[in-house]
Amino acid sequence: MSFPTAPGAMSTAWLAGKLGQDAEALRGFTVSKVGTGQMCDSFRLTLDWAGEVDAPATVVAKCPSHDEASRTIAKITGTYVKEVSWYRELAGSSGVAAPVCHHAEIADDDVDFVLILSDLAPARQGDQLAGLGLAGLVPCIDAAAGLHALLWNDPKLDALPWLARDNGDVIRAMFPQLYAGFRERYATRLEPEALDLGAGIIERLDAYLTRQTAARTIVHGDLRIDNILFAPDGNRCWLVDWQTLGRGSGATDLAYLVGTSIADPFERAAADRPAFDHWIAALRQRGIDPDPEALWIDYRVGALSGYFMAVFASMSVERTERGDEMFAVMAERPARQALALGSLDLL
C-alpha cells in the first residue's frame, strides 16, 4: 500500500497533489473529527495554503474505521469497495446530490482506503434520534429520485461488479445469529411487537432476500437522515455514506427514509403515501415512467429494510451509547411502519 489511510499519515505534498496543487503550495493542515458514522472515520482538514491557490480551504478525509469489528464487516460485505467505486465511477457525472470527490483510493485488501471529499459546511448532518417530518424530508425524496433515475432498469446494473456483489449467503448465515443478540440487547427497550418482527423476518428470510421487485435500480441502502447533509435553510441536501450501495427497488430506499425518520407513528402513517407520490412525481420529472401500484407493494415490503439494517448493523459495528439508542430507534420506527403496512404478509 502506497497511500495514507489516516490524516496523521498524510504529508502536505501528498495532499496538495491530490488537490491539484504543487507539493510546496500547502504549508500545513489541522484535523478535527466530524460525523457520527461507526463504519468509517471522517475528519475535516483545514488547509493552510502558501498563497492564492484555486483550491478549497477545507476538505473531508474519509478513512477506515479505527474499530476492528467495523473493518472486518466492511471487508466481508465490500462496504469500502462500494463507496470508493461510487466516487470513482459514477458520482462525478451522475448529477446526484453528493459531495465532490477529489481523490479515491483503495488497497487490494478491500479495507485500507482514503477519500478526499468536498467539505459541504455549513451544511449539517441530520439527527436520527430527533427525527424529521415529511416537510423536512421533501428535498431528501427529490435527491433519492435523482439517484434512482440514474440506472432505472439499466443493464449497467449487472455490469458493475462492485454493485452486483451479492451478500445474500453472508446475510442468511449471519442475520439469525445477530437477531438473537439484538433481541437480548434491546429486550427492555423495544416493545414485544417490535422484537417479534425480527423472528417473522427470519421465517421469511429467503423470500425477503430473493423477492423480485417491480423495477431495479441503484439504491443507497442506508438512506436515513444521519447519512444526509442539510443546507442551513433545509431546502437543499446532499446524500453521503455510500457504503451500502446495491441493486433493488428505489421504493425500498424511500420506505427506509420515511420509516426511520418520522418519530410519531400516526404522523408517519399519514406521510407514507404522500411521500411515495412525491417520489413518483420526481421520477417522472426525470424521464422515468414508473408503475405506481407495483412500486407501492415494493414500498410496503421495503418498510422491513430499516429494521433489518438496525439488527445487522447494531451487532456488527463498534458499540457506543449514542449508537445503542440510534439502532433502537432505527428498529422501533420501521417496525411500527412494517406492522401498519402488513409488510410480512406480502412475502
N, C-alpha and C positions, 0 to 999 in steps of 0.2 A: 504494500500500500504506500503510495507516494503523495498523499494529501492529508491535511489535518482534519480531525473529526471533533475538535473542541476549540473554542476561542483561544485557550491558552497555548495551543499548538500552532496558531496561525501567525505567520510573520507579516509585517507590514508590506513587504514586497509581494508576497503571495496574494494578499487581499487586494492590494492596489491593482495587480494584474488581472484579477478576476472581475474587477470593476472597470476594466478598460483603460487603466492609467499606468504611467511609468512607475517603476519599482520605487523610486525615491520620492514620489509625489505624496505618499502617506507618511506623516510623521509618527502617528500612533493612533491608538483607539482605546476606548474604555468599554467595559462589558457590564450589562445588567440582565438579570433573568427576567423573562417575560412568559406569560401564558400559564395555564394550569394543566397542560397536557401531561399524561402519565406514560405515553408510549414513546415520546421523544423529549429532548431537552431543547429549549429555544432561548435565544439570547438577543438582546438589542446591542449592536455595536455602534457607538458614537465615534465618528471618524474625524481625525484631526489632519486635514489636508494642508500641504505646504503652501499652497497659493490658490488662485482661482482655477477651479477644475470643473469640467462638466461631469460631475459625479455626485451621488447622494451624500447627505450629511450623516445619515444613519441607515443601517440595513439590519435585517434579522437573519441570524445564523441558526439553522436547524440541524441538530446532531443526534446521534443515537442516545437513547436513554442511559442514564447512569445506573439504572436498575437492571440487574442481570436477568430477572424473570421477564421483564418487558422486552429486553433484547432477544431472549430465547423465543418468545411467542412471535415476535416480529420476524425472526428467521423462518419459523415454521410456516407462517401464513403469508410470507412475502410482503409484509407491510411496508418496509422501507423501499423495496424494489418498486412497488406500485407508485409511491409518492414521487420518487426520483424520476421514474419513467413518465409520469403525468407531466411534470415540468419540462422534461427533455423533449417529449414527442408530441404533446397535444396542447398544452396550456397556452403557449405563446400566440398561436394562430386561431385559437378556439373562440375568442370573444366572450368566454365565460368570465364572470366576475371573480377574479382570483389575483393574488399577488403576482408581480413581475418577478421572474427568476433570473438572477444574474449568473448563477453557476449551480450546476447539479452534478454530483459525482457519487458513485457507489462502488465498493470493492467487490471482488468475486465471492466473498463470504456472505453477501446479501445483508450484512449488518453494519459495517463501517460505511458511513456516508456523510455528506455535507451538502446543505442547500444554503445559498446566499440569496435572500429574497428581499423585495422592496419592503420598506417599513411603512405601513399604512396609517401610522399615528397621524392625527388624533383619533382615528377610529378605535373603538373599544370592543373587546370580546364580550359576547353575550353571557348572561349569567344563568346557567342551567337551574340553579336552585331557586332563583327568583321567578324564573319562567317568563313568558311573553304571550300577550294576547294576539288575536287574529290580526288586528290592525298593524301591530308591530311586525308581524310575520310576512306581510304583503311583499316587501322587497326581497325577502328570502325565497318566497314562492316564485317570483319572477326570475331570480338568479338560478333557482333549481330548474326552471323550464329552459333556461338558456343552456344549461348542462345537458339536459335530457334531449333537447333538439339536436345536439351535436352529432350523435351517432344513432338516431332513431331507426331501428330495423336495418342497420347498416352492416354489410358483410365484413367491414373492418373490425367489428366486434370479435370475430373469430380469428383475425389475422394478427392481433397484438398479443404475443404470448404472455406478457405480464398481466394483461387484463383478463385473458382467458384462463388464467391459473385457477384450477378448481380445488378448493379446500374441503370438498364435501366429505371425504373419508376421514379427514382430521376432525371435522366438526362432529360427525357421527360417533367417533370414538370418545371425544372429549366432553361433549355437552352434557351427557347424563352424569358424568363424574363431577363436572363443575356445578351442575344444578344441585347436587347433594350438598356441596359445601356452601353454595349460595343460600339454600333453604335453611341451613343451620345458622349461618351468619345473621340472616335477616328474620329469623323466626319471631322475634318480638317487635320488629319494626314494621313489617308488612302485614296486611290483612290476610286471613286464610285464603280468600278467593284469589288474591294476587299470588300467593305462594303456590297454590294448586295449579295455576295456569302453566307453570313450567312442567309439571307432570303431564298435563294434557299435550304440550308440545312434544315431549319425549314419545308419547304414544303415537304421535303422527309425524315423527321427525323425518322419516323418509319421504312421505308425501309433501311435507313442507319444503324440503331441500330440492325435490325433483319437479315440483309443480311448474307447468308451462304457463308463462304469463301472456297477457293479451298483446303486449308489444315488448320488444327487447331494446335496451339502450344502455349507455354507460350510466352507472349510478354511483353516487358518492358513498353510500353505505353507512355513514355516521353523521347524517345531516341533522345536527342539533345546534342550538344557539351557542353553546360553548365553542363550536367549530365555525362560527361566523363572526366577522368583524363588522361593526355598525358605525356608519358616519355619525358625527355628533347630533345631527338633526334626525337621525333614524330613518331617513328616506333613501338611503343607499347602503348596500352591504357588499361584502366580499366573502367568498367561501374559502376556508383554509382546512388544513389537516386532511390531505388526500391519501391517507394510508389504507383506506378500506374500499378503494375503488373496485368495481366489479361490473358484471352484466346482469341485468334484471329489468324489472318494471320501475319506471320513474315514479309511478304511483306509490310504490313502497317507500321510496325516499320521502315523498310528501307525507304519507301517513306517519312515518317516523318523526318528521319535523313537527307536525301538529301534535302528535301524541306525547312527545317528550317535552313540549314547550308550554302547553296550556295547563295550568295547575288545577283549576276548578273543573271537575268533570262535567258539570252542566254547561259551562261556557264552552268547553271543548266539544261536547256533543252538538252544540249549536253551530260550531265552527267547521266541523268535518266536511260537510257538503259545500258550503261556500268557499272554503279553501280549495277543495278539489275543482270546483267550477272555475275559479280564478286561474288555476294551473292549466286547465284545458284551454281557456281563452288565451293564455300566454303562449301555449304551444302553437295554437292556430296563428297567432301573430308572427310566429317564426316559420311558418310554412308547413307545419305538421298537420296531418289530417287524422286526429285520434278517434278512437271508438270509446265514447264516454262510459257507456254502460258496462262494457267489458273491463275497462280500466277501473271502474268503481269497485268491481269484485277484487281486482288487484289491490286497491286501496284497503279494502276491508281485511284481506289476508295480511297485507303489509303492516297492519296495526300490531302484529305479533313481533315485528322486527326490533322495535325498541326494547321490549322485554328480553328478547333473545340476546341482543347485544349487551344488555345490563348483566345478564348471567355470565356470558362468556368473558367480557372484559373485566368485570369486578374480581373474578377469581384468577386472572391471568397477569395483571399488572401490579406495580408497586402499590401497596395499601397505604392510604392516607385518611385522615379524619374527614376532610372535605370529600375525598373520593368515595368513602363509605356512604355518605349521605347522598352524593350525586347519583351513585348507582342505585340506591334505594328509590330515589325519585324517578330515575330512568326506568325502573321496573314498575313502579306503582302507577304512574300516569298512563303508560301504554297498556298496562293490564286492564285498567278500567275501560280504556278505549276498545281493546280487543273483546272484552266481555260484552260491551254495549253493541258492538258491530257484529257479534256472532262469528268471530274470525275462525275459531277452531272448527266450527260446523261446516266451513267451506272446504276443508281438507279431506 
